[in-house]
Amino acid sequence: MDFEFSLALPREAIGIPMVRRVLGESLASRGVTAGCVSDILLAVTEACANAVRHGGPDNRYHVKAAIGRDRCDVRVIDSGHGVVRMPERYPPTDVENGRGILIMRSVVDEISFDMAPGQGTTVHLRKRLSLRPDAPRPGAAPSRARELAPV
């Protein structure tokens, strides 16, 4: 993987926009298409929301991301009890919760869960990247910084 980062966040919804900004800008700067960025951000938002809601006794959760030339891997790690099973279908429309895992599954290529009693849950999301035609090429020389004209 060419680019990695890790964030430790409070188990509060206020941290989710930070994850979206760091990951979204990282993907966009590497030339990933807007649609692909949106899919990844939707899945990660759902995983983070689950960590905030069900994250267990710790007051923090972690997001680890690795962005390679053609793939993005994101892990959202909490200390909660985990999900018992993958839902088979969406809940009825009058139910407010319960769609997150199905939404994540629908927008990424692979999703897996690692749950250990007393050690929490890791949601692992993987997606192949779609690049814009103007995306920077691997091994290409970086563009030079331009100097600003004097005022």
C-alpha positions in Angstrom: 0.0 0.0 0.0 1.2 3.5 -0.8 -0.5 5.5 1.8 -1.6 4.6 5.3 -3.1 6.5 8.3 -4.7 5.7 11.6 -7.1 7.8 13.7 -8.1 7.3 17.3 -11.5 9.0 17.8 -13.9 9.6 20.7 -17.0 7.5 20.6 -19.1 10.5 19.6 -20.7 11.3 16.3 -18.6 14.5 16.0 -15.5 12.4 14.9 -17.2 10.9 11.9 -16.9 14.0 9.7 -13.1 14.1 10.4 -12.8 10.5 9.2 -14.8 11.4 6.1 -12.6 14.4 5.4 -9.2 12.7 5.8 -10.2 9.6 3.9 -12.1 11.5 1.2 -9.4 14.0 0.5 -6.7 11.3 0.5 -8.7 9.3 -2.1 -9.5 12.4 -4.2 -5.9 13.5 -4.2 -4.8 10.2 -5.7 -7.3 10.6 -8.6 -10.1 8.3 -7.4 -13.4 9.0 -9.1 -16.1 10.8 -7.1 -18.5 7.8 -7.3 -15.9 5.5 -5.9 -15.0 8.0 -3.1 -18.7 8.3 -2.2 -19.1 4.5 -2.0 -16.1 4.2 0.3 -17.2 7.1 2.5 -20.7 5.8 2.8 -19.5 2.4 4.0 -17.0 3.9 6.4 -19.6 6.3 7.8 -21.9 3.3 8.5 -19.0 1.4 10.2 -18.1 4.4 12.3 -21.7 5.0 13.3 -21.9 1.4 14.5 -18.7 1.8 16.5 -20.1 5.0 18.1 -23.4 3.3 18.9 -22.2 -0.2 19.9 -18.5 0.4 20.7 -18.5 -1.1 24.2 -16.9 0.2 27.3 -14.0 2.2 25.8 -14.6 5.8 25.0 -12.6 5.5 21.8 -12.6 3.7 18.5 -10.0 3.5 15.7 -10.0 3.8 12.0 -7.0 2.5 10.0 -6.8 3.0 6.3 -4.4 1.9 3.6 -4.8 3.2 0.0 -2.8 1.5 -2.7 -2.6 2.0 -6.4 -5.8 0.0 -7.1 -7.4 -0.7 -3.7 -8.5 0.8 -0.5 -8.6 -1.1 2.8 -10.3 0.4 5.9 -10.6 -1.1 9.3 -12.9 0.3 12.0 -12.0 -1.1 15.4 -14.0 -0.9 18.6 -14.3 -2.7 21.9 -18.0 -3.7 21.6 -19.6 -7.1 21.7 -20.1 -7.3 17.9 -22.9 -8.3 15.6 -24.3 -11.8 16.0 -25.0 -12.4 12.3 -25.3 -10.6 8.9 -28.8 -9.5 8.2 -30.4 -11.2 5.2 -32.6 -8.3 4.1 -33.4 -4.7 4.9 -35.7 -4.1 7.9 -39.2 -2.8 7.5 -39.5 0.9 6.5 -41.0 1.8 9.9 -37.8 0.6 11.7 -35.2 3.3 12.2 -32.1 1.1 12.5 -30.6 -2.0 11.1 -29.5 -1.1 7.5 -25.9 -0.2 8.1 -24.3 -3.6 7.4 -26.4 -4.1 4.3 -25.5 -0.7 3.0 -21.8 -1.3 3.6 -22.1 -4.7 1.8 -23.8 -3.0 -1.2 -21.1 -0.4 -1.9 -17.8 -2.2 -1.2 -16.3 -5.2 -2.9 -15.5 -7.1 0.3 -16.6 -6.8 3.9 -15.6 -8.9 6.9 -16.0 -8.9 10.6 -13.5 -10.0 13.2 -15.1 -10.4 16.6 -13.4 -11.6 19.7 -15.1 -11.9 23.1 -14.0 -9.2 25.3 -11.8 -7.6 22.6 -14.3 -5.9 20.4 -15.1 -5.8 16.7 -13.1 -5.0 13.6 -15.0 -4.2 10.4 -12.8 -4.6 7.4 -13.9 -2.9 4.2 -12.1 -3.4 0.8 -12.9 -1.7 -2.5 -11.1 -1.6 -5.8 -10.4 2.0 -6.8 -11.7 3.6 -10.0 -9.4 6.3 -11.2 -10.1 9.5 -13.1 -8.4 9.9 -16.5 -6.3 12.7 -15.0 -5.2 10.6 -11.9 -1.5 10.8 -11.0 0.4 7.8 -12.4 2.6 5.7 -10.1 6.2 6.5 -10.5 5.5 9.8 -12.3 7.6 12.8 -11.2 5.7 15.0 -8.8 4.7 18.4 -10.1 6.8 21.2 -8.9 5.4 23.7 -6.4 4.7 27.1 -7.9 5.9 30.2 -6.3 3.4 33.0 -5.7 4.0 36.3 -7.4 5.0 39.1 -5.0 2.2 41.4 -3.9 
